[in-house]
């Protein structure tokens, strides 16, 4: 299945587990069409996705970070993505899991 068809299927997120089951990690932007990243994150967790979810946001406000974590994200990073921070975050997540 192509990435585009997976993306189109995920827009509904009725049952996201089969769509992301083959992926070890999802990087989820907070601003997306149809639903925001925190809602999509929650729906993925409710559907049984157990992989890593890293939220991305342009807002680094504590309440934005807390909302992502509350809905099942393993970590939240700010945009633009800093590759060193990303690698450090993955290292921390992999050690804790």
mmCIF file as gemmi writes it, N, C-alpha and C atoms, coordinates in Angstrom:
data_model
loop_
_atom_site.group_PDB
_atom_site.id
_atom_site.type_symbol
_atom_site.label_atom_id
_atom_site.label_alt_id
_atom_site.label_comp_id
_atom_site.label_asym_id
_atom_site.label_entity_id
_atom_site.label_seq_id
_atom_site.pdbx_PDB_ins_code
_atom_site.Cartn_x
_atom_site.Cartn_y
_atom_site.Cartn_z
_atom_site.occupancy
_atom_site.B_iso_or_equiv
_atom_site.pdbx_formal_charge
_atom_site.auth_seq_id
_atom_site.auth_asym_id
_atom_site.pdbx_PDB_model_num
ATOM 1 N N . UNK Axp A 1 ? 0.846 -1.169 0 1 0 ? 1 A 1
ATOM 2 C CA . UNK Axp A 1 ? 0 0 0 1 0 ? 1 A 1
ATOM 3 C C . UNK Axp A 1 ? 0.896 1.239 0 1 0 ? 1 A 1
ATOM 4 N N . UNK Axp A 2 ? 0.607 2.216 -0.845 1 0 ? 2 A 1
ATOM 5 C CA . UNK Axp A 2 ? 1.439 3.411 -0.952 1 0 ? 2 A 1
ATOM 6 C C . UNK Axp A 2 ? 1.251 4.317 0.253 1 0 ? 2 A 1
ATOM 7 N N . UNK Axp A 3 ? 2.224 5.202 0.472 1 0 ? 3 A 1
ATOM 8 C CA . UNK Axp A 3 ? 2.129 6.152 1.578 1 0 ? 3 A 1
ATOM 9 C C . UNK Axp A 3 ? 0.918 7.052 1.418 1 0 ? 3 A 1
ATOM 10 N N . UNK Axp A 4 ? 0.632 7.464 0.181 1 0 ? 4 A 1
ATOM 11 C CA . UNK Axp A 4 ? -0.514 8.327 -0.056 1 0 ? 4 A 1
ATOM 12 C C . UNK Axp A 4 ? -1.821 7.621 0.28 1 0 ? 4 A 1
ATOM 13 N N . UNK Axp A 5 ? -1.953 6.362 -0.104 1 0 ? 5 A 1
ATOM 14 C CA . UNK Axp A 5 ? -3.19 5.652 0.217 1 0 ? 5 A 1
ATOM 15 C C . UNK Axp A 5 ? -3.3 5.408 1.713 1 0 ? 5 A 1
ATOM 16 N N . UNK Axp A 6 ? -2.181 5.169 2.382 1 0 ? 6 A 1
ATOM 17 C CA . UNK Axp A 6 ? -2.216 5.033 3.849 1 0 ? 6 A 1
ATOM 18 C C . UNK Axp A 6 ? -2.659 6.334 4.489 1 0 ? 6 A 1
ATOM 19 N N . UNK Axp A 7 ? -2.117 7.466 3.971 1 0 ? 7 A 1
ATOM 20 C CA . UNK Axp A 7 ? -2.485 8.77 4.514 1 0 ? 7 A 1
ATOM 21 C C . UNK Axp A 7 ? -3.983 9.014 4.341 1 0 ? 7 A 1
ATOM 22 N N . UNK Axp A 8 ? -4.492 8.742 3.144 1 0 ? 8 A 1
ATOM 23 C CA . UNK Axp A 8 ? -5.924 8.952 2.897 1 0 ? 8 A 1
ATOM 24 C C . UNK Axp A 8 ? -6.771 8.066 3.797 1 0 ? 8 A 1
ATOM 25 N N . UNK Axp A 9 ? -6.343 6.851 4.007 1 0 ? 9 A 1
ATOM 26 C CA . UNK Axp A 9 ? -7.085 5.937 4.878 1 0 ? 9 A 1
ATOM 27 C C . UNK Axp A 9 ? -7.031 6.412 6.326 1 0 ? 9 A 1
ATOM 28 N N . UNK Axp A 10 ? -5.906 6.977 6.74 1 0 ? 10 A 1
ATOM 29 C CA . UNK Axp A 10 ? -5.754 7.427 8.119 1 0 ? 10 A 1
ATOM 30 C C . UNK Axp A 10 ? -6.592 8.647 8.425 1 0 ? 10 A 1
ATOM 31 N N . UNK Axp A 11 ? -7.016 9.384 7.401 1 0 ? 11 A 1
ATOM 32 C CA . UNK Axp A 11 ? -7.801 10.584 7.665 1 0 ? 11 A 1
ATOM 33 C C . UNK Axp A 11 ? -9.059 10.252 8.458 1 0 ? 11 A 1
ATOM 34 N N . UNK Axp A 12 ? -9.633 9.087 8.241 1 0 ? 12 A 1
ATOM 35 C CA . UNK Axp A 12 ? -10.796 8.665 9.015 1 0 ? 12 A 1
ATOM 36 C C . UNK Axp A 12 ? -10.413 8.102 10.365 1 0 ? 12 A 1
ATOM 37 N N . UNK Axp A 13 ? -9.306 7.4 10.438 1 0 ? 13 A 1
ATOM 38 C CA . UNK Axp A 13 ? -8.782 6.783 11.651 1 0 ? 13 A 1
ATOM 39 C C . UNK Axp A 13 ? -9.812 5.933 12.392 1 0 ? 13 A 1
ATOM 40 N N . UNK Axp A 14 ? -10.733 5.326 11.673 1 0 ? 14 A 1
ATOM 41 C CA . UNK Axp A 14 ? -11.71 4.457 12.333 1 0 ? 14 A 1
ATOM 42 C C . UNK Axp A 14 ? -10.997 3.321 13.035 1 0 ? 14 A 1
ATOM 43 N N . UNK Axp A 15 ? -10.004 2.743 12.392 1 0 ? 15 A 1
ATOM 44 C CA . UNK Axp A 15 ? -9.193 1.688 12.999 1 0 ? 15 A 1
ATOM 45 C C . UNK Axp A 15 ? -7.793 1.837 12.439 1 0 ? 15 A 1
ATOM 46 N N . UNK Axp A 16 ? -6.972 2.621 13.131 1 0 ? 16 A 1
ATOM 47 C CA . UNK Axp A 16 ? -5.65 2.965 12.597 1 0 ? 16 A 1
ATOM 48 C C . UNK Axp A 16 ? -4.615 1.87 12.794 1 0 ? 16 A 1
ATOM 49 N N . UNK Axp A 17 ? -4.874 0.882 13.623 1 0 ? 17 A 1
ATOM 50 C CA . UNK Axp A 17 ? -3.864 -0.118 13.91 1 0 ? 17 A 1
ATOM 51 C C . UNK Axp A 17 ? -3.322 -0.811 12.663 1 0 ? 17 A 1
ATOM 52 N N . UNK Axp A 18 ? -4.159 -1.313 11.757 1 0 ? 18 A 1
ATOM 53 C CA . UNK Axp A 18 ? -3.596 -1.953 10.572 1 0 ? 18 A 1
ATOM 54 C C . UNK Axp A 18 ? -2.807 -0.987 9.696 1 0 ? 18 A 1
ATOM 55 N N . UNK Axp A 19 ? -3.141 0.295 9.753 1 0 ? 19 A 1
ATOM 56 C CA . UNK Axp A 19 ? -2.467 1.278 8.912 1 0 ? 19 A 1
ATOM 57 C C . UNK Axp A 19 ? -1.06 1.579 9.39 1 0 ? 19 A 1
ATOM 58 N N . UNK Axp A 20 ? -0.826 1.539 10.68 1 0 ? 20 A 1
ATOM 59 C CA . UNK Axp A 20 ? 0.483 1.892 11.22 1 0 ? 20 A 1
ATOM 60 C C . UNK Axp A 20 ? 1.184 0.711 11.87 1 0 ? 20 A 1
ATOM 61 N N . UNK Axp A 21 ? 0.572 -0.46 11.836 1 0 ? 21 A 1
ATOM 62 C CA . UNK Axp A 21 ? 1.133 -1.614 12.532 1 0 ? 21 A 1
ATOM 63 C C . UNK Axp A 21 ? 2.52 -1.978 12.026 1 0 ? 21 A 1
ATOM 64 N N . UNK Axp A 22 ? 2.822 -1.71 10.772 1 0 ? 22 A 1
ATOM 65 C CA . UNK Axp A 22 ? 4.125 -2.041 10.227 1 0 ? 22 A 1
ATOM 66 C C . UNK Axp A 22 ? 5.195 -1.014 10.531 1 0 ? 22 A 1
ATOM 67 N N . UNK Axp A 23 ? 4.84 0.034 11.254 1 0 ? 23 A 1
ATOM 68 C CA . UNK Axp A 23 ? 5.788 1.106 11.56 1 0 ? 23 A 1
ATOM 69 C C . UNK Axp A 23 ? 6.16 1.081 13.033 1 0 ? 23 A 1
ATOM 70 N N . UNK Axp A 24 ? 7.434 1.25 13.31 1 0 ? 24 A 1
ATOM 71 C CA . UNK Axp A 24 ? 7.903 1.296 14.69 1 0 ? 24 A 1
ATOM 72 C C . UNK Axp A 24 ? 7.664 2.658 15.33 1 0 ? 24 A 1
ATOM 73 N N . UNK Axp A 25 ? 7.52 3.689 14.467 1 0 ? 25 A 1
ATOM 74 C CA . UNK Axp A 25 ? 7.403 5.045 14.992 1 0 ? 25 A 1
ATOM 75 C C . UNK Axp A 25 ? 6.548 5.894 14.06 1 0 ? 25 A 1
ATOM 76 N N . UNK Axp A 26 ? 5.793 6.802 14.675 1 0 ? 26 A 1
ATOM 77 C CA . UNK Axp A 26 ? 5.016 7.781 13.936 1 0 ? 26 A 1
ATOM 78 C C . UNK Axp A 26 ? 5.4 9.156 14.462 1 0 ? 26 A 1
ATOM 79 N N . UNK Axp A 27 ? 5.714 10.055 13.543 1 0 ? 27 A 1
ATOM 80 C CA . UNK Axp A 27 ? 5.955 11.454 13.91 1 0 ? 27 A 1
ATOM 81 C C . UNK Axp A 27 ? 4.695 12.21 13.514 1 0 ? 27 A 1
ATOM 82 N N . UNK Axp A 28 ? 4.034 12.784 14.504 1 0 ? 28 A 1
ATOM 83 C CA . UNK Axp A 28 ? 2.699 13.345 14.314 1 0 ? 28 A 1
ATOM 84 C C . UNK Axp A 28 ? 2.716 14.854 14.483 1 0 ? 28 A 1
ATOM 85 N N . UNK Axp A 29 ? 2.472 15.561 13.381 1 0 ? 29 A 1
ATOM 86 C CA . UNK Axp A 29 ? 2.336 17.016 13.454 1 0 ? 29 A 1
ATOM 87 C C . UNK Axp A 29 ? 1.021 17.351 14.139 1 0 ? 29 A 1
ATOM 88 N N . UNK Axp A 30 ? 0.984 18.44 14.872 1 0 ? 30 A 1
ATOM 89 C CA . UNK Axp A 30 ? -0.246 18.801 15.562 1 0 ? 30 A 1
ATOM 90 C C . UNK Axp A 30 ? -1.266 19.448 14.63 1 0 ? 30 A 1
ATOM 91 N N . UNK Axp A 31 ? -0.792 20.175 13.623 1 0 ? 31 A 1
ATOM 92 C CA . UNK Axp A 31 ? -1.708 20.845 12.707 1 0 ? 31 A 1
ATOM 93 C C . UNK Axp A 31 ? -1.849 20.026 11.442 1 0 ? 31 A 1
ATOM 94 N N . UNK Axp A 32 ? -2.983 19.328 11.338 1 0 ? 32 A 1
ATOM 95 C CA . UNK Axp A 32 ? -3.264 18.492 10.181 1 0 ? 32 A 1
ATOM 96 C C . UNK Axp A 32 ? -4.708 18.726 9.762 1 0 ? 32 A 1
ATOM 97 N N . UNK Axp A 33 ? -5.019 18.437 8.503 1 0 ? 33 A 1
ATOM 98 C CA . UNK Axp A 33 ? -6.425 18.559 8.089 1 0 ? 33 A 1
ATOM 99 C C . UNK Axp A 33 ? -7.269 17.471 8.754 1 0 ? 33 A 1
ATOM 100 N N . UNK Axp A 34 ? -8.506 17.729 8.949 1 0 ? 34 A 1
ATOM 101 C CA . UNK Axp A 34 ? -9.506 16.804 9.494 1 0 ? 34 A 1
ATOM 102 C C . UNK Axp A 34 ? -9.464 16.687 11.016 1 0 ? 34 A 1
ATOM 103 N N . UNK Axp A 35 ? -8.281 16.488 11.603 1 0 ? 35 A 1
ATOM 104 C CA . UNK Axp A 35 ? -8.164 16.41 13.067 1 0 ? 35 A 1
ATOM 105 C C . UNK Axp A 35 ? -6.741 16.786 13.46 1 0 ? 35 A 1
ATOM 106 N N . UNK Axp A 36 ? -6.589 17.268 14.695 1 0 ? 36 A 1
ATOM 107 C CA . UNK Axp A 36 ? -5.24 17.631 15.114 1 0 ? 36 A 1
ATOM 108 C C . UNK Axp A 36 ? -4.461 16.404 15.591 1 0 ? 36 A 1
ATOM 109 N N . UNK Axp A 37 ? -3.183 16.591 15.81 1 0 ? 37 A 1
ATOM 110 C CA . UNK Axp A 37 ? -2.306 15.484 16.172 1 0 ? 37 A 1
ATOM 111 C C . UNK Axp A 37 ? -2.637 14.823 17.491 1 0 ? 37 A 1
ATOM 112 N N . UNK Axp A 38 ? -3.119 15.6 18.455 1 0 ? 38 A 1
ATOM 113 C CA . UNK Axp A 38 ? -3.429 14.989 19.752 1 0 ? 38 A 1
ATOM 114 C C . UNK Axp A 38 ? -4.633 14.051 19.637 1 0 ? 38 A 1
ATOM 115 N N . UNK Axp A 39 ? -5.624 14.436 18.844 1 0 ? 39 A 1
ATOM 116 C CA . UNK Axp A 39 ? -6.789 13.578 18.643 1 0 ? 39 A 1
ATOM 117 C C . UNK Axp A 39 ? -6.377 12.319 17.877 1 0 ? 39 A 1
ATOM 118 N N . UNK Axp A 40 ? -5.572 12.489 16.834 1 0 ? 40 A 1
ATOM 119 C CA . UNK Axp A 40 ? -5.096 11.339 16.061 1 0 ? 40 A 1
ATOM 120 C C . UNK Axp A 40 ? -4.262 10.406 16.939 1 0 ? 40 A 1
ATOM 121 N N . UNK Axp A 41 ? -3.439 10.973 17.796 1 0 ? 41 A 1
ATOM 122 C CA . UNK Axp A 41 ? -2.615 10.189 18.719 1 0 ? 41 A 1
ATOM 123 C C . UNK Axp A 41 ? -3.509 9.364 19.645 1 0 ? 41 A 1
ATOM 124 N N . UNK Axp A 42 ? -4.513 9.997 20.214 1 0 ? 42 A 1
ATOM 125 C CA . UNK Axp A 42 ? -5.445 9.298 21.106 1 0 ? 42 A 1
ATOM 126 C C . UNK Axp A 42 ? -6.158 8.161 20.376 1 0 ? 42 A 1
ATOM 127 N N . UNK Axp A 43 ? -6.617 8.43 19.171 1 0 ? 43 A 1
ATOM 128 C CA . UNK Axp A 43 ? -7.328 7.403 18.403 1 0 ? 43 A 1
ATOM 129 C C . UNK Axp A 43 ? -6.407 6.233 18.059 1 0 ? 43 A 1
ATOM 130 N N . UNK Axp A 44 ? -5.161 6.511 17.755 1 0 ? 44 A 1
ATOM 131 C CA . UNK Axp A 44 ? -4.21 5.436 17.466 1 0 ? 44 A 1
ATOM 132 C C . UNK Axp A 44 ? -3.987 4.566 18.696 1 0 ? 44 A 1
ATOM 133 N N . UNK Axp A 45 ? -3.833 5.193 19.857 1 0 ? 45 A 1
ATOM 134 C CA . UNK Axp A 45 ? -3.643 4.42 21.097 1 0 ? 45 A 1
ATOM 135 C C . UNK Axp A 45 ? -4.897 3.608 21.42 1 0 ? 45 A 1
ATOM 136 N N . UNK Axp A 46 ? -6.062 4.217 21.247 1 0 ? 46 A 1
ATOM 137 C CA . UNK Axp A 46 ? -7.31 3.491 21.508 1 0 ? 46 A 1
ATOM 138 C C . UNK Axp A 46 ? -7.459 2.293 20.576 1 0 ? 46 A 1
ATOM 139 N N . UNK Axp A 47 ? -6.911 2.419 19.358 1 0 ? 47 A 1
ATOM 140 C CA . UNK Axp A 47 ? -7.002 1.323 18.386 1 0 ? 47 A 1
ATOM 141 C C . UNK Axp A 47 ? -5.927 0.262 18.627 1 0 ? 47 A 1
ATOM 142 N N . UNK Axp A 48 ? -5.05 0.494 19.604 1 0 ? 48 A 1
ATOM 143 C CA . UNK Axp A 48 ? -4.067 -0.516 19.967 1 0 ? 48 A 1
ATOM 144 C C . UNK Axp A 48 ? -2.656 -0.311 19.457 1 0 ? 48 A 1
ATOM 145 N N . UNK Axp A 49 ? -2.376 0.835 18.835 1 0 ? 49 A 1
ATOM 146 C CA . UNK Axp A 49 ? -1.007 1.066 18.357 1 0 ? 49 A 1
ATOM 147 C C . UNK Axp A 49 ? -0.07 1.215 19.55 1 0 ? 49 A 1
ATOM 148 N N . UNK Axp A 50 ? 1.002 0.408 19.575 1 0 ? 50 A 1
ATOM 149 C CA . UNK Axp A 50 ? 1.928 0.398 20.712 1 0 ? 50 A 1
ATOM 150 C C . UNK Axp A 50 ? 3.303 0.956 20.361 1 0 ? 50 A 1
ATOM 151 N N . UNK Axp A 51 ? 3.479 1.397 19.129 1 0 ? 51 A 1
ATOM 152 C CA . UNK Axp A 51 ? 4.772 1.942 18.716 1 0 ? 51 A 1
ATOM 153 C C . UNK Axp A 51 ? 5.018 3.321 19.305 1 0 ? 51 A 1
ATOM 154 N N . UNK Axp A 52 ? 6.132 3.893 18.938 1 0 ? 52 A 1
ATOM 155 C CA . UNK Axp A 52 ? 6.511 5.222 19.411 1 0 ? 52 A 1
ATOM 156 C C . UNK Axp A 52 ? 5.729 6.275 18.634 1 0 ? 52 A 1
ATOM 157 N N . UNK Axp A 53 ? 5.18 7.233 19.361 1 0 ? 53 A 1
ATOM 158 C CA . UNK Axp A 53 ? 4.558 8.4 18.744 1 0 ? 53 A 1
ATOM 159 C C . UNK Axp A 53 ? 5.28 9.628 19.274 1 0 ? 53 A 1
ATOM 160 N N . UNK Axp A 54 ? 5.827 10.402 18.346 1 0 ? 54 A 1
ATOM 161 C CA . UNK Axp A 54 ? 6.468 11.661 18.704 1 0 ? 54 A 1
ATOM 162 C C . UNK Axp A 54 ? 5.624 12.783 18.119 1 0 ? 54 A 1
ATOM 163 N N . UNK Axp A 55 ? 5.138 13.655 18.995 1 0 ? 55 A 1
ATOM 164 C CA . UNK Axp A 55 ? 4.347 14.79 18.559 1 0 ? 55 A 1
ATOM 165 C C . UNK Axp A 55 ? 5.247 15.926 18.119 1 0 ? 55 A 1
ATOM 166 N N . UNK Axp A 56 ? 4.835 16.619 17.089 1 0 ? 56 A 1
ATOM 167 C CA . UNK Axp A 56 ? 5.536 17.815 16.61 1 0 ? 56 A 1
ATOM 168 C C . UNK Axp A 56 ? 4.603 19.001 16.725 1 0 ? 56 A 1
ATOM 169 N N . UNK Axp A 57 ? 5.107 20.097 17.253 1 0 ? 57 A 1
ATOM 170 C CA . UNK Axp A 57 ? 4.288 21.289 17.374 1 0 ? 57 A 1
ATOM 171 C C . UNK Axp A 57 ? 5.138 22.535 17.216 1 0 ? 57 A 1
ATOM 172 N N . UNK Axp A 58 ? 4.531 23.556 16.655 1 0 ? 58 A 1
ATOM 173 C CA . UNK Axp A 58 ? 5.181 24.861 16.586 1 0 ? 58 A 1
ATOM 174 C C . UNK Axp A 58 ? 4.975 25.627 17.88 1 0 ? 58 A 1
ATOM 175 N N . UNK Axp A 59 ? 4.053 25.149 18.71 1 0 ? 59 A 1
ATOM 176 C CA . UNK Axp A 59 ? 3.77 25.77 20.007 1 0 ? 59 A 1
ATOM 177 C C . UNK Axp A 59 ? 4.466 24.972 21.094 1 0 ? 59 A 1
ATOM 178 N N . UNK Axp A 60 ? 5.355 25.614 21.78 1 0 ? 60 A 1
ATOM 179 C CA . UNK Axp A 60 ? 6.08 24.916 22.84 1 0 ? 60 A 1
ATOM 180 C C . UNK Axp A 60 ? 5.483 25.225 24.211 1 0 ? 60 A 1
ATOM 181 N N . UNK Axp A 61 ? 4.228 25.627 24.227 1 0 ? 61 A 1
ATOM 182 C CA . UNK Axp A 61 ? 3.588 25.926 25.497 1 0 ? 61 A 1
ATOM 183 C C . UNK Axp A 61 ? 3.428 24.646 26.312 1 0 ? 61 A 1
ATOM 184 N N . UNK Axp A 62 ? 3.651 24.733 27.613 1 0 ? 62 A 1
ATOM 185 C CA . UNK Axp A 62 ? 3.552 23.529 28.451 1 0 ? 62 A 1
ATOM 186 C C . UNK Axp A 62 ? 2.226 22.793 28.314 1 0 ? 62 A 1
ATOM 187 N N . UNK Axp A 63 ? 1.121 23.531 28.153 1 0 ? 63 A 1
ATOM 188 C CA . UNK Axp A 63 ? -0.175 22.862 28.034 1 0 ? 63 A 1
ATOM 189 C C . UNK Axp A 63 ? -0.302 22.089 26.722 1 0 ? 63 A 1
ATOM 190 N N . UNK Axp A 64 ? 0.357 22.563 25.659 1 0 ? 64 A 1
ATOM 191 C CA . UNK Axp A 64 ? 0.353 21.824 24.387 1 0 ? 64 A 1
ATOM 192 C C . UNK Axp A 64 ? 1.13 20.519 24.522 1 0 ? 64 A 1
ATOM 193 N N . UNK Axp A 65 ? 2.279 20.598 25.167 1 0 ? 65 A 1
ATOM 194 C CA . UNK Axp A 65 ? 3.096 19.402 25.395 1 0 ? 65 A 1
ATOM 195 C C . UNK Axp A 65 ? 2.341 18.417 26.269 1 0 ? 65 A 1
ATOM 196 N N . UNK Axp A 66 ? 1.736 18.912 27.338 1 0 ? 66 A 1
ATOM 197 C CA . UNK Axp A 66 ? 0.996 18.044 28.264 1 0 ? 66 A 1
ATOM 198 C C . UNK Axp A 66 ? -0.183 17.369 27.566 1 0 ? 66 A 1
ATOM 199 N N . UNK Axp A 67 ? -0.861 18.087 26.675 1 0 ? 67 A 1
ATOM 200 C CA . UNK Axp A 67 ? -1.999 17.5 25.963 1 0 ? 67 A 1
ATOM 201 C C . UNK Axp A 67 ? -1.542 16.331 25.094 1 0 ? 67 A 1
ATOM 202 N N . UNK Axp A 68 ? -0.431 16.517 24.384 1 0 ? 68 A 1
ATOM 203 C CA . UNK Axp A 68 ? 0.107 15.425 23.566 1 0 ? 68 A 1
ATOM 204 C C . UNK Axp A 68 ? 0.453 14.212 24.434 1 0 ? 68 A 1
ATOM 205 N N . UNK Axp A 69 ? 1.157 14.441 25.523 1 0 ? 69 A 1
ATOM 206 C CA . UNK Axp A 69 ? 1.558 13.341 26.402 1 0 ? 69 A 1
ATOM 207 C C . UNK Axp A 69 ? 0.343 12.656 27.013 1 0 ? 69 A 1
ATOM 208 N N . UNK Axp A 70 ? -0.658 13.445 27.383 1 0 ? 70 A 1
ATOM 209 C CA . UNK Axp A 70 ? -1.892 12.904 27.962 1 0 ? 70 A 1
ATOM 210 C C . UNK Axp A 70 ? -2.605 11.968 26.98 1 0 ? 70 A 1
ATOM 211 N N . UNK Axp A 71 ? -2.5 12.268 25.699 1 0 ? 71 A 1
ATOM 212 C CA . UNK Axp A 71 ? -3.188 11.466 24.681 1 0 ? 71 A 1
ATOM 213 C C . UNK Axp A 71 ? -2.321 10.342 24.122 1 0 ? 71 A 1
ATOM 214 N N . UNK Axp A 72 ? -1.162 10.103 24.729 1 0 ? 72 A 1
ATOM 215 C CA . UNK Axp A 72 ? -0.397 8.913 24.381 1 0 ? 72 A 1
ATOM 216 C C . UNK Axp A 72 ? 0.914 9.101 23.648 1 0 ? 72 A 1
ATOM 217 N N . UNK Axp A 73 ? 1.324 10.335 23.398 1 0 ? 73 A 1
ATOM 218 C CA . UNK Axp A 73 ? 2.618 10.542 22.754 1 0 ? 73 A 1
ATOM 219 C C . UNK Axp A 73 ? 3.738 10.167 23.722 1 0 ? 73 A 1
ATOM 220 N N . UNK Axp A 74 ? 4.803 9.606 23.181 1 0 ? 74 A 1
ATOM 221 C CA . UNK Axp A 74 ? 5.961 9.281 24.003 1 0 ? 74 A 1
ATOM 222 C C . UNK Axp A 74 ? 6.807 10.505 24.289 1 0 ? 74 A 1
ATOM 223 N N . UNK Axp A 75 ? 6.773 11.464 23.363 1 0 ? 75 A 1
ATOM 224 C CA . UNK Axp A 75 ? 7.556 12.687 23.503 1 0 ? 75 A 1
ATOM 225 C C . UNK Axp A 75 ? 6.957 13.738 22.578 1 0 ? 75 A 1
ATOM 226 N N . UNK Axp A 76 ? 7.335 14.992 22.82 1 0 ? 76 A 1
ATOM 227 C CA . UNK Axp A 76 ? 6.894 16.101 21.978 1 0 ? 76 A 1
ATOM 228 C C . UNK Axp A 76 ? 8.104 16.951 21.652 1 0 ? 76 A 1
ATOM 229 N N . UNK Axp A 77 ? 8.269 17.233 20.369 1 0 ? 77 A 1
ATOM 230 C CA . UNK Axp A 77 ? 9.378 18.077 19.914 1 0 ? 77 A 1
ATOM 231 C C . UNK Axp A 77 ? 8.823 19.308 19.214 1 0 ? 77 A 1
ATOM 232 N N . UNK Axp A 78 ? 9.631 20.372 19.223 1 0 ? 78 A 1
ATOM 233 C CA . UNK Axp A 78 ? 9.231 21.618 18.58 1 0 ? 78 A 1
ATOM 234 C C . UNK Axp A 78 ? 9.695 21.666 17.132 1 0 ? 78 A 1
ATOM 235 N N . UNK Axp A 79 ? 8.904 22.368 16.312 1 0 ? 79 A 1
ATOM 236 C CA . UNK Axp A 79 ? 9.304 22.65 14.939 1 0 ? 79 A 1
ATOM 237 C C . UNK Axp A 79 ? 10.052 23.976 14.929 1 0 ? 79 A 1
ATOM 238 N N . UNK Axp A 80 ? 11.028 24.138 14.077 1 0 ? 80 A 1
ATOM 239 C CA . UNK Axp A 80 ? 11.547 23.124 13.155 1 0 ? 80 A 1
ATOM 240 C C . UNK Axp A 80 ? 12.303 22.044 13.916 1 0 ? 80 A 1
ATOM 241 N N . UNK Axp A 81 ? 12.229 20.851 13.397 1 0 ? 81 A 1
ATOM 242 C CA . UNK Axp A 81 ? 12.829 19.69 14.056 1 0 ? 81 A 1
ATOM 243 C C . UNK Axp A 81 ? 14.343 19.815 14.108 1 0 ? 81 A 1
ATOM 244 N N . UNK Axp A 82 ? 14.875 19.675 15.306 1 0 ? 82 A 1
ATOM 245 C CA . UNK Axp A 82 ? 16.325 19.67 15.521 1 0 ? 82 A 1
ATOM 246 C C . UNK Axp A 82 ? 16.763 18.213 15.532 1 0 ? 82 A 1
ATOM 247 N N . UNK Axp A 83 ? 17.59 17.818 14.587 1 0 ? 83 A 1
ATOM 248 C CA . UNK Axp A 83 ? 17.943 16.406 14.424 1 0 ? 83 A 1
ATOM 249 C C . UNK Axp A 83 ? 18.681 15.85 15.644 1 0 ? 83 A 1
ATOM 250 N N . UNK Axp A 84 ? 19.505 16.654 16.305 1 0 ? 84 A 1
ATOM 251 C CA . UNK Axp A 84 ? 20.2 16.174 17.511 1 0 ? 84 A 1
ATOM 252 C C . UNK Axp A 84 ? 19.206 15.924 18.643 1 0 ? 84 A 1
ATOM 253 N N . UNK Axp A 85 ? 18.257 16.821 18.813 1 0 ? 85 A 1
ATOM 254 C CA . UNK Axp A 85 ? 17.226 16.641 19.841 1 0 ? 85 A 1
ATOM 255 C C . UNK Axp A 85 ? 16.377 15.411 19.517 1 0 ? 85 A 1
ATOM 256 N N . UNK Axp A 86 ? 16.063 15.231 18.235 1 0 ? 86 A 1
ATOM 257 C CA . UNK Axp A 86 ? 15.296 14.067 17.797 1 0 ? 86 A 1
ATOM 258 C C . UNK Axp A 86 ? 16.026 12.773 18.137 1 0 ? 86 A 1
ATOM 259 N N . UNK Axp A 87 ? 17.321 12.703 17.811 1 0 ? 87 A 1
ATOM 260 C CA . UNK Axp A 87 ? 18.103 11.488 18.088 1 0 ? 87 A 1
ATOM 261 C C . UNK Axp A 87 ? 18.227 11.24 19.59 1 0 ? 87 A 1
ATOM 262 N N . UNK Axp A 88 ? 18.432 12.293 20.354 1 0 ? 88 A 1
ATOM 263 C CA . UNK Axp A 88 ? 18.515 12.157 21.809 1 0 ? 88 A 1
ATOM 264 C C . UNK Axp A 88 ? 17.193 11.651 22.369 1 0 ? 88 A 1
ATOM 265 N N . UNK Axp A 89 ? 16.09 12.18 21.873 1 0 ? 89 A 1
ATOM 266 C CA . UNK Axp A 89 ? 14.765 11.762 22.316 1 0 ? 89 A 1
ATOM 267 C C . UNK Axp A 89 ? 14.524 10.287 22.006 1 0 ? 89 A 1
ATOM 268 N N . UNK Axp A 90 ? 14.891 9.856 20.793 1 0 ? 90 A 1
ATOM 269 C CA . UNK Axp A 90 ? 14.738 8.441 20.448 1 0 ? 90 A 1
ATOM 270 C C . UNK Axp A 90 ? 15.574 7.559 21.346 1 0 ? 90 A 1
ATOM 271 N N . UNK Axp A 91 ? 16.773 7.997 21.671 1 0 ? 91 A 1
ATOM 272 C CA . UNK Axp A 91 ? 17.645 7.229 22.559 1 0 ? 91 A 1
ATOM 273 C C . UNK Axp A 91 ? 17.005 7.079 23.937 1 0 ? 91 A 1
ATOM 274 N N . UNK Axp A 92 ? 16.459 8.171 24.455 1 0 ? 92 A 1
ATOM 275 C CA . UNK Axp A 92 ? 15.812 8.129 25.775 1 0 ? 92 A 1
ATOM 276 C C . UNK Axp A 92 ? 14.594 7.207 25.755 1 0 ? 92 A 1
ATOM 277 N N . UNK Axp A 93 ? 13.775 7.318 24.718 1 0 ? 93 A 1
ATOM 278 C CA . UNK Axp A 93 ? 12.578 6.472 24.617 1 0 ? 93 A 1
ATOM 279 C C . UNK Axp A 93 ? 12.974 5.004 24.52 1 0 ? 93 A 1
ATOM 280 N N . UNK Axp A 94 ? 13.974 4.708 23.72 1 0 ? 94 A 1
ATOM 281 C CA . UNK Axp A 94 ? 14.365 3.298 23.543 1 0 ? 94 A 1
ATOM 282 C C . UNK Axp A 94 ? 14.949 2.703 24.819 1 0 ? 94 A 1
ATOM 283 N N . UNK Axp A 95 ? 15.581 3.505 25.629 1 0 ? 95 A 1
ATOM 284 C CA . UNK Axp A 95 ? 16.123 3.006 26.905 1 0 ? 95 A 1
ATOM 285 C C . UNK Axp A 95 ? 15.027 2.791 27.947 1 0 ? 95 A 1
ATOM 286 N N . UNK Axp A 96 ? 13.969 3.604 27.861 1 0 ? 96 A 1
ATOM 287 C CA . UNK Axp A 96 ? 12.917 3.509 28.871 1 0 ? 96 A 1
ATOM 288 C C . UNK Axp A 96 ? 11.888 2.443 28.539 1 0 ? 96 A 1
ATOM 289 N N . UNK Axp A 97 ? 11.845 2.001 27.288 1 0 ? 97 A 1
ATOM 290 C CA . UNK Axp A 97 ? 10.795 1.055 26.893 1 0 ? 97 A 1
ATOM 291 C C . UNK Axp A 97 ? 11.27 -0.331 26.893 1 0 ? 97 A 1
